[in-house]
């Protein structure tokens, strides 16, 4: 469930940007675990891209532990 946790962090950053951006005071819905709003889907997509950056590092660490 790590990817969903990262997606929630990304989503919270998106909410912050919406609330403090050019249109101050914009309403954004709370995070819903497994929710399917466009913004939550975008946050999950970003989380997936972030996870892919760390995959080689994690794979290498696992191989070193096993080796």
N, C-alpha and C positions, 0 to 999 in steps of 0.2 A: 504493500500500500504506500510505499515511499513516493511513488510518482504522484499519487493523489495529494499527498502532503505538500510536495513541492508545488503542485498546481494551485493549491490553496494559498501558498505564500505569494505566488505570482498574481493570483486574483486579487489578494489584498492590496498589492502594490498598484494594480490597475484601478481598484476602487479609490485608493488614496489619490491617484492622479486625476480621476474623474471629479473627486470632491474638491481638490485644490487647484485644478486647472483653470483655463480661461472662463469656464462657466461654473463659478464657485457655487457650492451648495447642491451640486447634482446628487440625485438619489441613486444609490446602487443597492441591489438586493444582497442579503447575506449569502455566504457560501452554503451550499447544500451538498452534502456528501453524495457523490454519484449524480448530481444534478446535470441538466443538459442545456443550460442557457448558452447562447453564443459566446458570451464572455467566459463562462466556465470552460467551454470547449477550447477556446483560444488559450486560456491559462494551462489547460492540460497539454495542448500542443507545445507550448513553450516549455513546460516541465519535461516533456519527452525529448525536446532538443537539448535541454540542459543535461538530462540523464545520459544522453548519447555522448556528450563531451566527457563524462566521467567513466563511461563503460571501459575504455582501454585501461584506465588507471585501476579500476576495481578488478578487472580480469587479471591484470599483471600482479596485483597484490595477492589474489587468490592462488595464482600459479606459484608464487613464491612461498606461500604457506604450505601448499601441497608438496612442493619440491624439496 
